[in-house]
Amino acid sequence: MCAPPPFGEKLRAELGSPRRVRGLESSPRSRVWRAELSGTPVVVKQLIEGPEAAGRYAREVAALRLASRVDPPVAPRLLGTDPDERVLILEDLGDQPPADDWVIGYAEALARLHAATTPDDVGLLPVWSGPTKDDIGSFLGLARALGRTVPSAVRTELDDLVNRLTHAPGHALLHGDPCPGNDIHTGSGVRFIDFEQAALGNGLMELAYLRIGFPTCWCATAPAQPLLDAAEAAYRTAWRRATGADVQGDLTDACAGWLLRGDALVERAHRGTADHLSKVPHGDWRWGTATARQRLVHRLGIVGRMTANGGELEHLGRLAEAMRGAMLTRWPALRPLPSRRP
């Protein structure tokens, strides 16, 4: 039997006492329960004590309040909070199985979430942080470990890319981890949960998830091209409808940025050889080494195709294709990412 949720006198006075409590699976950073309050189904979430718990709690509360501006809703209603215990009481949305074309509704809801904020909200959440010079070093180390020559033009392009992403305009409400599982499918549309990593930035950084394979997620997928095209069009239409303006920024830059990110998918190969890819532990215990390679091959292919016609990342694209070829030669059993979510 799981421990009951912490429910202090303040919450009891505001909302009543929880009944029919049952624990739910959750990440190691939180505890989650379903319960009833005065007959109303709710979800109780507590951020577990840790060095970043207070910050993650503050982010989630701030993001949920900002997201509550959107109608129809794109997040559960925040019914109550207890900052001392880092507890949130949320509307229980239930959960329906996603449709086969789920990415279209997902992208539309993501755009409306992003459009919730304005320049007046700057400072209410941290600014989105992109790849760094260290990530460039790791990526180029991986290229060399795979036996690829790195032209000097690639380093120049990557330095410029990191600079562009660092200064990318935008004050969109970014979820921070908009993965399958953090999207709840309901009869009235998609809603997002778990805003512990929310930030303000350019929405293309999360629209890129669809092409680049959900880079922060344990269950990466690659939608079929017709669905991908429809989803990206739905995002742009919903953004335009909500803001009266077109999406600003470069999706190619956003995808290339995720290729660089040092999140255990681009292994720190400068510390060893290409075989190091099969030996180092991953940042997430659910990622097997074959899965990490599969994701990296997908990212490399996406960036290679997006830069095939030249542009500011032309040399990076050529290197990405060469790295992809080297990986497929070394690990010929690698398969494409699945097109369906688990």
Backbone hydrogen bonds, N-H to C=O, Kabsch-Sander energy under -0.5 kcal/mol:
donor,donor_aa,acceptor,acceptor_aa,energy
12,R,8,G,-2.3
13,A,9,E,-2.6
14,E,10,K,-1.8
15,L,11,L,-3.3
16,G,11,L,-0.6
16,G,12,R,-1.7
19,R,36,E,-2.4
22,R,34,R,-2.4
24,L,32,V,-2.8
30,S,27,S,-1.7
31,R,46,Q,-2.5
32,V,24,L,-0.6
33,W,44,V,-2.6
34,R,22,R,-2.9
35,A,42,V,-2.1
36,E,19,R,-2.4
37,L,40,T,-2.5
38,S,17,S,-0.5
40,T,37,L,-2.0
42,V,35,A,-2.8
43,V,90,L,-2.6
44,V,33,W,-2.6
45,K,43,V,-0.5
45,K,88,L,-2.6
46,Q,31,R,-2.9
47,L,86,R,-2.3
48,I,29,R,-2.3
48,I,46,Q,-0.5
53,A,50,G,-1.1
56,R,52,E,-2.5
57,Y,53,A,-2.6
58,A,54,A,-2.4
59,R,55,G,-2.3
60,E,56,R,-2.3
61,V,57,Y,-2.5
62,A,58,A,-2.4
63,A,59,R,-2.9
64,L,60,E,-2.4
65,R,61,V,-2.0
66,L,62,A,-2.1
67,A,63,A,-2.9
68,S,64,L,-1.3
69,R,66,L,-1.5
70,V,67,A,-1.9
79,L,77,R,-0.8
79,L,89,I,-2.9
80,G,89,I,-1.3
82,D,87,V,-2.3
85,E,82,D,-0.7
86,R,82,D,-0.9
87,V,82,D,-2.0
88,L,45,K,-2.7
89,I,80,G,-2.8
90,L,43,V,-3.2
90,L,88,L,-0.6
91,E,77,R,-2.4
92,D,41,P,-1.3
93,L,91,E,-0.8
96,Q,185,H,-2.5
102,W,99,A,-1.6
104,I,101,D,-1.8
105,G,101,D,-0.7
106,Y,102,W,-2.4
107,A,103,V,-2.4
108,E,104,I,-2.1
109,A,105,G,-2.4
110,L,106,Y,-2.5
111,A,107,A,-2.1
112,R,108,E,-1.8
113,L,109,A,-2.4
114,H,110,L,-2.7
115,A,111,A,-1.9
116,A,113,L,-1.8
117,T,114,H,-0.9
121,D,118,T,-2.2
122,V,119,P,-1.4
123,G,125,L,-0.6
124,L,121,D,-2.4
128,W,200,L,-2.8
136,I,132,T,-1.6
137,G,133,K,-2.2
138,S,134,D,-2.3
139,F,135,D,-2.5
140,L,136,I,-2.7
141,G,137,G,-2.1
142,L,138,S,-2.1
143,A,139,F,-2.1
144,R,140,L,-2.2
145,A,141,G,-2.3
146,L,142,L,-1.6
147,G,144,R,-1.9
148,R,143,A,-2.5
154,V,151,P,-1.3
155,R,151,P,-1.0
156,T,152,S,-1.8
157,E,153,A,-2.4
158,L,154,V,-2.7
159,D,155,R,-2.5
160,D,156,T,-2.3
161,L,157,E,-2.5
162,V,158,L,-2.7
163,N,159,D,-1.9
164,R,160,D,-2.6
165,L,161,L,-2.8
166,T,162,V,-2.3
167,H,163,N,-1.5
168,A,165,L,-1.1
172,A,201,G,-3.0
173,L,114,H,-1.4
174,L,172,A,-1.2
174,L,199,A,-2.7
179,C,177,D,-2.5
182,N,179,C,-2.5
184,I,191,R,-4.1
185,H,183,D,-0.5
186,T,184,I,-0.6
186,T,189,G,-1.6
189,G,186,T,-1.5
191,R,184,I,-2.6
192,F,74,V,-3.1
193,I,182,N,-2.4
198,A,195,F,-1.8
199,A,174,L,-1.8
200,L,126,P,-2.3
201,G,172,A,-1.8
205,M,202,N,-1.8
206,E,203,G,-1.6
207,L,203,G,-2.1
208,A,204,L,-2.0
209,Y,206,E,-1.4
210,L,207,L,-1.4
212,I,208,A,-2.7
213,G,209,Y,-1.4
214,F,209,Y,-2.7
217,C,214,F,-1.8
220,A,218,W,-0.6
222,A,338,P,-2.6
227,L,224,A,-0.6
228,L,224,A,-2.6
229,D,225,Q,-2.9
230,A,226,P,-2.1
231,A,227,L,-2.7
232,E,228,L,-2.6
233,A,229,D,-2.0
234,A,230,A,-2.3
235,Y,231,A,-2.3
236,R,232,E,-2.1
237,T,233,A,-2.4
238,A,234,A,-2.6
239,W,235,Y,-2.6
240,R,236,R,-2.3
241,R,237,T,-2.5
242,A,238,A,-2.1
243,T,239,W,-2.5
244,G,240,R,-2.5
251,L,249,G,-0.5
254,A,250,D,-1.8
255,C,251,L,-2.4
256,A,252,T,-2.6
257,G,253,D,-2.4
258,W,254,A,-1.6
259,L,255,C,-1.5
260,L,256,A,-1.3
261,R,257,G,-1.3
263,D,261,R,-1.8
266,V,261,R,-0.6
267,E,265,L,-1.1
269,A,267,E,-3.2
271,R,268,R,-1.9
272,G,269,A,-2.2
274,A,145,A,-0.8
276,H,273,T,-1.5
277,L,274,A,-1.9
278,S,275,D,-1.9
279,K,276,H,-1.8
280,V,276,H,-2.2
287,W,284,D,-2.2
288,G,286,R,-0.8
292,A,288,G,-2.0
293,R,289,T,-2.2
294,Q,290,A,-2.4
295,R,291,T,-2.4
296,L,292,A,-2.2
297,V,293,R,-2.9
298,H,294,Q,-1.8
299,R,295,R,-2.5
300,L,296,L,-2.7
301,G,297,V,-2.2
302,I,298,H,-2.4
303,V,299,R,-2.5
304,G,300,L,-2.4
305,R,301,G,-2.4
306,M,302,I,-2.5
307,T,303,V,-1.3
308,A,305,R,-1.1
310,G,307,T,-1.6
314,E,311,G,-1.3
317,G,313,L,-2.4
318,R,314,E,-1.7
319,L,315,H,-2.2
320,A,316,L,-3.0
321,E,317,G,-2.2
322,A,318,R,-2.1
323,M,319,L,-2.7
324,R,320,A,-2.5
325,G,321,E,-2.5
326,A,322,A,-2.1
327,M,323,M,-2.3
328,L,324,R,-2.5
329,T,325,G,-1.8
330,R,326,A,-2.1
331,W,327,M,-3.0
334,L,331,W,-1.8
